[in-house]
Amino acid sequence: MLATGMFEAADVGVLARNFGIYAVGVGLAVAGALGLAGAVELLPALAAVLFVAGLALVLVVHEFLGGPV
């Protein structure tokens, strides 16, 4: 296989997938946190769901997919 820096070519797709899922999770968690803090206008129940869903996605990436890197 061709090496791409410190990652193998086959690992680039997995790395992109993990970063994509991680970015969505962090974005959801941030949106939820801002909603809970009142910085953006969201219903508190929706903000809480977004926050928990974001944390769950980050946890999935770390625990089951080997981390973002």
mmCIF file of the N, C-alpha and C atoms, coordinates in Angstrom:
data_MODEL
# 
_entry.id   MODEL 
# 
loop_
_atom_site.group_PDB 
_atom_site.id 
_atom_site.type_symbol 
_atom_site.label_atom_id 
_atom_site.label_alt_id 
_atom_site.label_comp_id 
_atom_site.label_asym_id 
_atom_site.label_entity_id 
_atom_site.label_seq_id 
_atom_site.pdbx_PDB_ins_code 
_atom_site.Cartn_x 
_atom_site.Cartn_y 
_atom_site.Cartn_z 
_atom_site.occupancy 
_atom_site.B_iso_or_equiv 
_atom_site.pdbx_formal_charge 
_atom_site.auth_seq_id 
_atom_site.auth_comp_id 
_atom_site.auth_asym_id 
_atom_site.auth_atom_id 
_atom_site.pdbx_PDB_model_num 
ATOM 1   N N  . MET A 1 1  ? 0.824   -1.182 0.000  1.00 0.00 ? 1  MET A N  1 
ATOM 2   C CA . MET A 1 1  ? 0.000   0.000  0.000  1.00 0.00 ? 1  MET A CA 1 
ATOM 3   C C  . MET A 1 1  ? 0.872   1.250  0.000  1.00 0.00 ? 1  MET A C  1 
ATOM 4   N N  . LEU A 1 2  ? 0.318   2.303  -0.514 1.00 0.00 ? 2  LEU A N  1 
ATOM 5   C CA . LEU A 1 2  ? 1.019   3.571  -0.499 1.00 0.00 ? 2  LEU A CA 1 
ATOM 6   C C  . LEU A 1 2  ? 0.860   4.230  0.861  1.00 0.00 ? 2  LEU A C  1 
ATOM 7   N N  . ALA A 1 3  ? 1.926   4.779  1.375  1.00 0.00 ? 3  ALA A N  1 
ATOM 8   C CA . ALA A 1 3  ? 1.860   5.469  2.658  1.00 0.00 ? 3  ALA A CA 1 
ATOM 9   C C  . ALA A 1 3  ? 1.490   6.933  2.421  1.00 0.00 ? 3  ALA A C  1 
ATOM 10  N N  . THR A 1 4  ? 0.620   7.456  3.250  1.00 0.00 ? 4  THR A N  1 
ATOM 11  C CA . THR A 1 4  ? 0.241   8.873  3.172  1.00 0.00 ? 4  THR A CA 1 
ATOM 12  C C  . THR A 1 4  ? 0.639   9.532  4.485  1.00 0.00 ? 4  THR A C  1 
ATOM 13  N N  . GLY A 1 5  ? 1.894   9.843  4.621  1.00 0.00 ? 5  GLY A N  1 
ATOM 14  C CA . GLY A 1 5  ? 2.372   10.399 5.882  1.00 0.00 ? 5  GLY A CA 1 
ATOM 15  C C  . GLY A 1 5  ? 2.448   9.295  6.910  1.00 0.00 ? 5  GLY A C  1 
ATOM 16  N N  . MET A 1 6  ? 1.837   9.507  8.062  1.00 0.00 ? 6  MET A N  1 
ATOM 17  C CA . MET A 1 6  ? 1.877   8.487  9.098  1.00 0.00 ? 6  MET A CA 1 
ATOM 18  C C  . MET A 1 6  ? 0.690   7.532  9.016  1.00 0.00 ? 6  MET A C  1 
ATOM 19  N N  . PHE A 1 7  ? -0.213  7.740  8.072  1.00 0.00 ? 7  PHE A N  1 
ATOM 20  C CA . PHE A 1 7  ? -1.382  6.881  7.913  1.00 0.00 ? 7  PHE A CA 1 
ATOM 21  C C  . PHE A 1 7  ? -1.249  6.076  6.631  1.00 0.00 ? 7  PHE A C  1 
ATOM 22  N N  . GLU A 1 8  ? -1.757  4.874  6.658  1.00 0.00 ? 8  GLU A N  1 
ATOM 23  C CA . GLU A 1 8  ? -1.817  4.070  5.449  1.00 0.00 ? 8  GLU A CA 1 
ATOM 24  C C  . GLU A 1 8  ? -2.974  4.554  4.584  1.00 0.00 ? 8  GLU A C  1 
ATOM 25  N N  . ALA A 1 9  ? -2.929  4.248  3.305  1.00 0.00 ? 9  ALA A N  1 
ATOM 26  C CA . ALA A 1 9  ? -3.974  4.710  2.381  1.00 0.00 ? 9  ALA A CA 1 
ATOM 27  C C  . ALA A 1 9  ? -5.348  4.182  2.780  1.00 0.00 ? 9  ALA A C  1 
ATOM 28  N N  . ALA A 1 10 ? -5.416  2.967  3.281  1.00 0.00 ? 10 ALA A N  1 
ATOM 29  C CA . ALA A 1 10 ? -6.704  2.388  3.662  1.00 0.00 ? 10 ALA A CA 1 
ATOM 30  C C  . ALA A 1 10 ? -7.280  3.062  4.902  1.00 0.00 ? 10 ALA A C  1 
ATOM 31  N N  . ASP A 1 11 ? -6.419  3.673  5.708  1.00 0.00 ? 11 ASP A N  1 
ATOM 32  C CA . ASP A 1 11 ? -6.876  4.301  6.944  1.00 0.00 ? 11 ASP A CA 1 
ATOM 33  C C  . ASP A 1 11 ? -7.461  5.692  6.722  1.00 0.00 ? 11 ASP A C  1 
ATOM 34  N N  . VAL A 1 12 ? -7.249  6.279  5.571  1.00 0.00 ? 12 VAL A N  1 
ATOM 35  C CA . VAL A 1 12 ? -7.729  7.644  5.326  1.00 0.00 ? 12 VAL A CA 1 
ATOM 36  C C  . VAL A 1 12 ? -9.255  7.699  5.348  1.00 0.00 ? 12 VAL A C  1 
ATOM 37  N N  . GLY A 1 13 ? -9.908  6.714  4.775  1.00 0.00 ? 13 GLY A N  1 
ATOM 38  C CA . GLY A 1 13 ? -11.369 6.679  4.782  1.00 0.00 ? 13 GLY A CA 1 
ATOM 39  C C  . GLY A 1 13 ? -11.931 6.524  6.186  1.00 0.00 ? 13 GLY A C  1 
ATOM 40  N N  . VAL A 1 14 ? -11.301 5.673  6.981  1.00 0.00 ? 14 VAL A N  1 
ATOM 41  C CA . VAL A 1 14 ? -11.730 5.473  8.368  1.00 0.00 ? 14 VAL A CA 1 
ATOM 42  C C  . VAL A 1 14 ? -11.502 6.748  9.163  1.00 0.00 ? 14 VAL A C  1 
ATOM 43  N N  . LEU A 1 15 ? -10.383 7.391  8.939  1.00 0.00 ? 15 LEU A N  1 
ATOM 44  C CA . LEU A 1 15 ? -10.069 8.642  9.628  1.00 0.00 ? 15 LEU A CA 1 
ATOM 45  C C  . LEU A 1 15 ? -11.087 9.728  9.268  1.00 0.00 ? 15 LEU A C  1 
ATOM 46  N N  . ALA A 1 16 ? -11.431 9.835  8.000  1.00 0.00 ? 16 ALA A N  1 
ATOM 47  C CA . ALA A 1 16 ? -12.415 10.830 7.565  1.00 0.00 ? 16 ALA A CA 1 
ATOM 48  C C  . ALA A 1 16 ? -13.784 10.535 8.171  1.00 0.00 ? 16 ALA A C  1 
ATOM 49  N N  . ARG A 1 17 ? -14.160 9.266  8.199  1.00 0.00 ? 17 ARG A N  1 
ATOM 50  C CA . ARG A 1 17 ? -15.442 8.892  8.806  1.00 0.00 ? 17 ARG A CA 1 
ATOM 51  C C  . ARG A 1 17 ? -15.475 9.263  10.286 1.00 0.00 ? 17 ARG A C  1 
ATOM 52  N N  . ASN A 1 18 ? -14.416 8.909  11.016 1.00 0.00 ? 18 ASN A N  1 
ATOM 53  C CA . ASN A 1 18 ? -14.379 9.201  12.446 1.00 0.00 ? 18 ASN A CA 1 
ATOM 54  C C  . ASN A 1 18 ? -14.417 10.702 12.710 1.00 0.00 ? 18 ASN A C  1 
ATOM 55  N N  . PHE A 1 19 ? -13.647 11.476 11.942 1.00 0.00 ? 19 PHE A N  1 
ATOM 56  C CA . PHE A 1 19 ? -13.657 12.927 12.121 1.00 0.00 ? 19 PHE A CA 1 
ATOM 57  C C  . PHE A 1 19 ? -15.026 13.516 11.772 1.00 0.00 ? 19 PHE A C  1 
ATOM 58  N N  . GLY A 1 20 ? -15.672 12.982 10.753 1.00 0.00 ? 20 GLY A N  1 
ATOM 59  C CA . GLY A 1 20 ? -16.993 13.472 10.383 1.00 0.00 ? 20 GLY A CA 1 
ATOM 60  C C  . GLY A 1 20 ? -18.013 13.234 11.482 1.00 0.00 ? 20 GLY A C  1 
ATOM 61  N N  . ILE A 1 21 ? -18.045 12.016 12.012 1.00 0.00 ? 21 ILE A N  1 
ATOM 62  C CA . ILE A 1 21 ? -18.971 11.699 13.093 1.00 0.00 ? 21 ILE A CA 1 
ATOM 63  C C  . ILE A 1 21 ? -18.646 12.530 14.329 1.00 0.00 ? 21 ILE A C  1 
ATOM 64  N N  . TYR A 1 22 ? -17.358 12.661 14.619 1.00 0.00 ? 22 TYR A N  1 
ATOM 65  C CA . TYR A 1 22 ? -16.911 13.441 15.775 1.00 0.00 ? 22 TYR A CA 1 
ATOM 66  C C  . TYR A 1 22 ? -17.324 14.907 15.632 1.00 0.00 ? 22 TYR A C  1 
ATOM 67  N N  . ALA A 1 23 ? -17.150 15.466 14.443 1.00 0.00 ? 23 ALA A N  1 
ATOM 68  C CA . ALA A 1 23 ? -17.507 16.875 14.214 1.00 0.00 ? 23 ALA A CA 1 
ATOM 69  C C  . ALA A 1 23 ? -19.004 17.096 14.381 1.00 0.00 ? 23 ALA A C  1 
ATOM 70  N N  . VAL A 1 24 ? -19.817 16.177 13.875 1.00 0.00 ? 24 VAL A N  1 
ATOM 71  C CA . VAL A 1 24 ? -21.266 16.296 14.048 1.00 0.00 ? 24 VAL A CA 1 
ATOM 72  C C  . VAL A 1 24 ? -21.623 16.215 15.529 1.00 0.00 ? 24 VAL A C  1 
ATOM 73  N N  . GLY A 1 25 ? -20.996 15.297 16.246 1.00 0.00 ? 25 GLY A N  1 
ATOM 74  C CA . GLY A 1 25 ? -21.259 15.160 17.675 1.00 0.00 ? 25 GLY A CA 1 
ATOM 75  C C  . GLY A 1 25 ? -20.889 16.401 18.459 1.00 0.00 ? 25 GLY A C  1 
ATOM 76  N N  . VAL A 1 26 ? -19.723 16.946 18.175 1.00 0.00 ? 26 VAL A N  1 
ATOM 77  C CA . VAL A 1 26 ? -19.301 18.169 18.869 1.00 0.00 ? 26 VAL A CA 1 
ATOM 78  C C  . VAL A 1 26 ? -20.230 19.326 18.514 1.00 0.00 ? 26 VAL A C  1 
ATOM 79  N N  . GLY A 1 27 ? -20.626 19.423 17.255 1.00 0.00 ? 27 GLY A N  1 
ATOM 80  C CA . GLY A 1 27 ? -21.541 20.482 16.847 1.00 0.00 ? 27 GLY A CA 1 
ATOM 81  C C  . GLY A 1 27 ? -22.885 20.387 17.553 1.00 0.00 ? 27 GLY A C  1 
ATOM 82  N N  . LEU A 1 28 ? -23.422 19.178 17.656 1.00 0.00 ? 28 LEU A N  1 
ATOM 83  C CA . LEU A 1 28 ? -24.686 18.994 18.366 1.00 0.00 ? 28 LEU A CA 1 
ATOM 84  C C  . LEU A 1 28 ? -24.548 19.340 19.844 1.00 0.00 ? 28 LEU A C  1 
ATOM 85  N N  . ALA A 1 29 ? -23.449 18.903 20.455 1.00 0.00 ? 29 ALA A N  1 
ATOM 86  C CA . ALA A 1 29 ? -23.237 19.189 21.871 1.00 0.00 ? 29 ALA A CA 1 
ATOM 87  C C  . ALA A 1 29 ? -23.093 20.689 22.119 1.00 0.00 ? 29 ALA A C  1 
ATOM 88  N N  . VAL A 1 30 ? -22.380 21.377 21.242 1.00 0.00 ? 30 VAL A N  1 
ATOM 89  C CA . VAL A 1 30 ? -22.214 22.827 21.394 1.00 0.00 ? 30 VAL A CA 1 
ATOM 90  C C  . VAL A 1 30 ? -23.547 23.544 21.204 1.00 0.00 ? 30 VAL A C  1 
ATOM 91  N N  . ALA A 1 31 ? -24.302 23.144 20.189 1.00 0.00 ? 31 ALA A N  1 
ATOM 92  C CA . ALA A 1 31 ? -25.611 23.768 19.966 1.00 0.00 ? 31 ALA A CA 1 
ATOM 93  C C  . ALA A 1 31 ? -26.527 23.539 21.163 1.00 0.00 ? 31 ALA A C  1 
ATOM 94  N N  . GLY A 1 32 ? -26.514 22.333 21.697 1.00 0.00 ? 32 GLY A N  1 
ATOM 95  C CA . GLY A 1 32 ? -27.318 22.042 22.869 1.00 0.00 ? 32 GLY A CA 1 
ATOM 96  C C  . GLY A 1 32 ? -26.887 22.830 24.086 1.00 0.00 ? 32 GLY A C  1 
ATOM 97  N N  . ALA A 1 33 ? -25.581 22.942 24.298 1.00 0.00 ? 33 ALA A N  1 
ATOM 98  C CA . ALA A 1 33 ? -25.071 23.698 25.444 1.00 0.00 ? 33 ALA A CA 1 
ATOM 99  C C  . ALA A 1 33 ? -25.435 25.173 25.326 1.00 0.00 ? 33 ALA A C  1 
ATOM 100 N N  . LEU A 1 34 ? -25.324 25.709 24.123 1.00 0.00 ? 34 LEU A N  1 
ATOM 101 C CA . LEU A 1 34 ? -25.703 27.115 23.927 1.00 0.00 ? 34 LEU A CA 1 
ATOM 102 C C  . LEU A 1 34 ? -27.197 27.313 24.147 1.00 0.00 ? 34 LEU A C  1 
ATOM 103 N N  . GLY A 1 35 ? -27.990 26.349 23.737 1.00 0.00 ? 35 GLY A N  1 
ATOM 104 C CA . GLY A 1 35 ? -29.427 26.424 23.968 1.00 0.00 ? 35 GLY A CA 1 
ATOM 105 C C  . GLY A 1 35 ? -29.772 26.341 25.449 1.00 0.00 ? 35 GLY A C  1 
ATOM 106 N N  . LEU A 1 36 ? -29.085 25.455 26.168 1.00 0.00 ? 36 LEU A N  1 
ATOM 107 C CA . LEU A 1 36 ? -29.332 25.335 27.609 1.00 0.00 ? 36 LEU A CA 1 
ATOM 108 C C  . LEU A 1 36 ? -28.899 26.583 28.363 1.00 0.00 ? 36 LEU A C  1 
ATOM 109 N N  . ALA A 1 37 ? -27.841 27.233 27.878 1.00 0.00 ? 37 ALA A N  1 
ATOM 110 C CA . ALA A 1 37 ? -27.339 28.441 28.528 1.00 0.00 ? 37 ALA A CA 1 
ATOM 111 C C  . ALA A 1 37 ? -28.166 29.672 28.169 1.00 0.00 ? 37 ALA A C  1 
ATOM 112 N N  . GLY A 1 38 ? -29.017 29.542 27.173 1.00 0.00 ? 38 GLY A N  1 
ATOM 113 C CA . GLY A 1 38 ? -29.848 30.667 26.770 1.00 0.00 ? 38 GLY A CA 1 
ATOM 114 C C  . GLY A 1 38 ? -29.172 31.600 25.778 1.00 0.00 ? 38 GLY A C  1 
ATOM 115 N N  . ALA A 1 39 ? -28.037 31.197 25.261 1.00 0.00 ? 39 ALA A N  1 
ATOM 116 C CA . ALA A 1 39 ? -27.324 32.039 24.298 1.00 0.00 ? 39 ALA A CA 1 
ATOM 117 C C  . ALA A 1 39 ? -27.981 32.001 22.924 1.00 0.00 ? 39 ALA A C  1 
ATOM 118 N N  . VAL A 1 40 ? -28.651 30.909 22.601 1.00 0.00 ? 40 VAL A N  1 
ATOM 119 C CA . VAL A 1 40 ? -29.427 30.801 21.369 1.00 0.00 ? 40 VAL A CA 1 
ATOM 120 C C  . VAL A 1 40 ? -30.839 30.396 21.752 1.00 0.00 ? 40 VAL A C  1 
ATOM 121 N N  . GLU A 1 41 ? -31.770 30.717 20.904 1.00 0.00 ? 41 GLU A N  1 
ATOM 122 C CA . GLU A 1 41 ? -33.169 30.466 21.231 1.00 0.00 ? 41 GLU A CA 1 
ATOM 123 C C  . GLU A 1 41 ? -33.568 29.056 20.807 1.00 0.00 ? 41 GLU A C  1 
ATOM 124 N N  . LEU A 1 42 ? -33.556 28.154 21.772 1.00 0.00 ? 42 LEU A N  1 
ATOM 125 C CA . LEU A 1 42 ? -34.004 26.776 21.585 1.00 0.00 ? 42 LEU A CA 1 
ATOM 126 C C  . LEU A 1 42 ? -34.872 26.400 22.776 1.00 0.00 ? 42 LEU A C  1 
ATOM 127 N N  . LEU A 1 43 ? -35.823 25.540 22.542 1.00 0.00 ? 43 LEU A N  1 
ATOM 128 C CA . LEU A 1 43 ? -36.588 25.005 23.657 1.00 0.00 ? 43 LEU A CA 1 
ATOM 129 C C  . LEU A 1 43 ? -35.636 24.214 24.557 1.00 0.00 ? 43 LEU A C  1 
ATOM 130 N N  . PRO A 1 44 ? -35.778 24.333 25.857 1.00 0.00 ? 44 PRO A N  1 
ATOM 131 C CA . PRO A 1 44 ? -34.858 23.611 26.752 1.00 0.00 ? 44 PRO A CA 1 
ATOM 132 C C  . PRO A 1 44 ? -34.846 22.095 26.519 1.00 0.00 ? 44 PRO A C  1 
ATOM 133 N N  . ALA A 1 45 ? -35.990 21.522 26.230 1.00 0.00 ? 45 ALA A N  1 
ATOM 134 C CA . ALA A 1 45 ? -36.043 20.078 25.980 1.00 0.00 ? 45 ALA A CA 1 
ATOM 135 C C  . ALA A 1 45 ? -35.262 19.712 24.714 1.00 0.00 ? 45 ALA A C  1 
ATOM 136 N N  . LEU A 1 46 ? -35.402 20.518 23.670 1.00 0.00 ? 46 LEU A N  1 
ATOM 137 C CA . LEU A 1 46 ? -34.667 20.268 22.434 1.00 0.00 ? 46 LEU A CA 1 
ATOM 138 C C  . LEU A 1 46 ? -33.171 20.469 22.648 1.00 0.00 ? 46 LEU A C  1 
ATOM 139 N N  . ALA A 1 47 ? -32.809 21.501 23.389 1.00 0.00 ? 47 ALA A N  1 
ATOM 140 C CA . ALA A 1 47 ? -31.399 21.752 23.677 1.00 0.00 ? 47 ALA A CA 1 
ATOM 141 C C  . ALA A 1 47 ? -30.788 20.593 24.455 1.00 0.00 ? 47 ALA A C  1 
ATOM 142 N N  . ALA A 1 48 ? -31.530 20.055 25.407 1.00 0.00 ? 48 ALA A N  1 
ATOM 143 C CA . ALA A 1 48 ? -31.027 18.929 26.193 1.00 0.00 ? 48 ALA A CA 1 
ATOM 144 C C  . ALA A 1 48 ? -30.839 17.691 25.324 1.00 0.00 ? 48 ALA A C  1 
ATOM 145 N N  . VAL A 1 49 ? -31.792 17.447 24.425 1.00 0.00 ? 49 VAL A N  1 
ATOM 146 C CA . VAL A 1 49 ? -31.675 16.296 23.517 1.00 0.00 ? 49 VAL A CA 1 
ATOM 147 C C  . VAL A 1 49 ? -30.471 16.461 22.599 1.00 0.00 ? 49 VAL A C  1 
ATOM 148 N N  . LEU A 1 50 ? -30.262 17.653 22.059 1.00 0.00 ? 50 LEU A N  1 
ATOM 149 C CA . LEU A 1 50 ? -29.106 17.903 21.197 1.00 0.00 ? 50 LEU A CA 1 
ATOM 150 C C  . LEU A 1 50 ? -27.803 17.693 21.961 1.00 0.00 ? 50 LEU A C  1 
ATOM 151 N N  . PHE A 1 51 ? -27.753 18.194 23.172 1.00 0.00 ? 51 PHE A N  1 
ATOM 152 C CA . PHE A 1 51 ? -26.551 18.062 23.985 1.00 0.00 ? 51 PHE A CA 1 
ATOM 153 C C  . PHE A 1 51 ? -26.223 16.596 24.266 1.00 0.00 ? 51 PHE A C  1 
ATOM 154 N N  . VAL A 1 52 ? -27.226 15.839 24.695 1.00 0.00 ? 52 VAL A N  1 
ATOM 155 C CA . VAL A 1 52 ? -27.008 14.423 25.010 1.00 0.00 ? 52 VAL A CA 1 
ATOM 156 C C  . VAL A 1 52 ? -26.670 13.627 23.750 1.00 0.00 ? 52 VAL A C  1 
ATOM 157 N N  . ALA A 1 53 ? -27.329 13.918 22.639 1.00 0.00 ? 53 ALA A N  1 
ATOM 158 C CA . ALA A 1 53 ? -27.034 13.217 21.380 1.00 0.00 ? 53 ALA A CA 1 
ATOM 159 C C  . ALA A 1 53 ? -25.608 13.503 20.922 1.00 0.00 ? 53 ALA A C  1 
ATOM 160 N N  . GLY A 1 54 ? -25.172 14.750 21.062 1.00 0.00 ? 54 GLY A N  1 
ATOM 161 C CA . GLY A 1 54 ? -23.805 15.101 20.696 1.00 0.00 ? 54 GLY A CA 1 
ATOM 162 C C  . GLY A 1 54 ? -22.788 14.378 21.549 1.00 0.00 ? 54 GLY A C  1 
ATOM 163 N N  . LEU A 1 55 ? -23.021 14.352 22.850 1.00 0.00 ? 55 LEU A N  1 
ATOM 164 C CA . LEU A 1 55 ? -22.102 13.624 23.735 1.00 0.00 ? 55 LEU A CA 1 
ATOM 165 C C  . LEU A 1 55 ? -22.096 12.136 23.418 1.00 0.00 ? 55 LEU A C  1 
ATOM 166 N N  . ALA A 1 56 ? -23.253 11.589 23.077 1.00 0.00 ? 56 ALA A N  1 
ATOM 167 C CA . ALA A 1 56 ? -23.336 10.164 22.727 1.00 0.00 ? 56 ALA A CA 1 
ATOM 168 C C  . ALA A 1 56 ? -22.520 9.861  21.472 1.00 0.00 ? 56 ALA A C  1 
ATOM 169 N N  . LEU A 1 57 ? -22.590 10.731 20.469 1.00 0.00 ? 57 LEU A N  1 
ATOM 170 C CA . LEU A 1 57 ? -21.804 10.507 19.246 1.00 0.00 ? 57 LEU A CA 1 
ATOM 171 C C  . LEU A 1 57 ? -20.304 10.579 19.526 1.00 0.00 ? 57 LEU A C  1 
ATOM 172 N N  . VAL A 1 58 ? -19.894 11.526 20.338 1.00 0.00 ? 58 VAL A N  1 
ATOM 173 C CA . VAL A 1 58 ? -18.472 11.628 20.698 1.00 0.00 ? 58 VAL A CA 1 
ATOM 174 C C  . VAL A 1 58 ? -18.044 10.369 21.450 1.00 0.00 ? 58 VAL A C  1 
ATOM 175 N N  . LEU A 1 59 ? -18.881 9.889  22.355 1.00 0.00 ? 59 LEU A N  1 
ATOM 176 C CA . LEU A 1 59 ? -18.576 8.670  23.099 1.00 0.00 ? 59 LEU A CA 1 
ATOM 177 C C  . LEU A 1 59 ? -18.466 7.467  22.169 1.00 0.00 ? 59 LEU A C  1 
ATOM 178 N N  . VAL A 1 60 ? -19.361 7.369  21.197 1.00 0.00 ? 60 VAL A N  1 
ATOM 179 C CA . VAL A 1 60 ? -19.308 6.261  20.235 1.00 0.00 ? 60 VAL A CA 1 
ATOM 180 C C  . VAL A 1 60 ? -17.996 6.280  19.461 1.00 0.00 ? 60 VAL A C  1 
ATOM 181 N N  . VAL A 1 61 ? -17.577 7.457  19.021 1.00 0.00 ? 61 VAL A N  1 
ATOM 182 C CA . VAL A 1 61 ? -16.320 7.549  18.278 1.00 0.00 ? 61 VAL A CA 1 
ATOM 183 C C  . VAL A 1 61 ? -15.150 7.108  19.157 1.00 0.00 ? 61 VAL A C  1 
ATOM 184 N N  . HIS A 1 62 ? -15.133 7.537  20.407 1.00 0.00 ? 62 HIS A N  1 
ATOM 185 C CA . HIS A 1 62 ? -14.016 7.189  21.282 1.00 0.00 ? 62 HIS A CA 1 
ATOM 186 C C  . HIS A 1 62 ? -14.028 5.728  21.701 1.00 0.00 ? 62 HIS A C  1 
ATOM 187 N N  . GLU A 1 63 ? -15.182 5.198  22.036 1.00 0.00 ? 63 GLU A N  1 
ATOM 188 C CA . GLU A 1 63 ? -15.241 3.856  22.593 1.00 0.00 ? 63 GLU A CA 1 
ATOM 189 C C  . GLU A 1 63 ? -15.304 2.751  21.543 1.00 0.00 ? 63 GLU A C  1 
ATOM 190 N N  . PHE A 1 64 ? -16.016 2.973  20.455 1.00 0.00 ? 64 PHE A N  1 
ATOM 191 C CA . PHE A 1 64 ? -16.259 1.885  19.508 1.00 0.00 ? 64 PHE A CA 1 
ATOM 192 C C  . PHE A 1 64 ? -15.514 2.025  18.177 1.00 0.00 ? 64 PHE A C  1 
ATOM 193 N N  . LEU A 1 65 ? -15.108 3.236  17.825 1.00 0.00 ? 65 LEU A N  1 
ATOM 194 C CA . LEU A 1 65 ? -14.456 3.440  16.535 1.00 0.00 ? 65 LEU A CA 1 
ATOM 195 C C  . LEU A 1 65 ? -12.973 3.776  16.675 1.00 0.00 ? 65 LEU A C  1 
ATOM 196 N N  . GLY A 1 66 ? -12.440 3.702  17.872 1.00 0.00 ? 66 GLY A N  1 
ATOM 197 C CA . GLY A 1 66 ? -11.011 3.894  18.059 1.00 0.00 ? 66 GLY A CA 1 
ATOM 198 C C  . GLY A 1 66 ? -10.564 5.329  18.173 1.00 0.00 ? 66 GLY A C  1 
ATOM 199 N N  . GLY A 1 67 ? -11.427 6.248  18.473 1.00 0.00 ? 67 GLY A N  1 
ATOM 200 C CA . GLY A 1 67 ? -11.043 7.658  18.633 1.00 0.00 ? 67 GLY A CA 1 
ATOM 201 C C  . GLY A 1 67 ? -11.071 8.394  17.330 1.00 0.00 ? 67 GLY A C  1 
ATOM 202 N N  . PRO A 1 68 ? -10.987 9.722  17.403 1.00 0.00 ? 68 PRO A N  1 
ATOM 203 C CA . PRO A 1 68 ? -11.062 10.514 16.176 1.00 0.00 ? 68 PRO A CA 1 
ATOM 204 C C  . PRO A 1 68 ? -9.825  10.366 15.296 1.00 0.00 ? 68 PRO A C  1 
ATOM 205 N N  . VAL A 1 69 ? -8.704  9.987  15.851 1.00 0.00 ? 69 VAL A N  1 
ATOM 206 C CA . VAL A 1 69 ? -7.469  9.817  15.057 1.00 0.00 ? 69 VAL A CA 1 
ATOM 207 C C  . VAL A 1 69 ? -7.064  8.375  15.045 1.00 0.00 ? 69 VAL A C  1 
# 
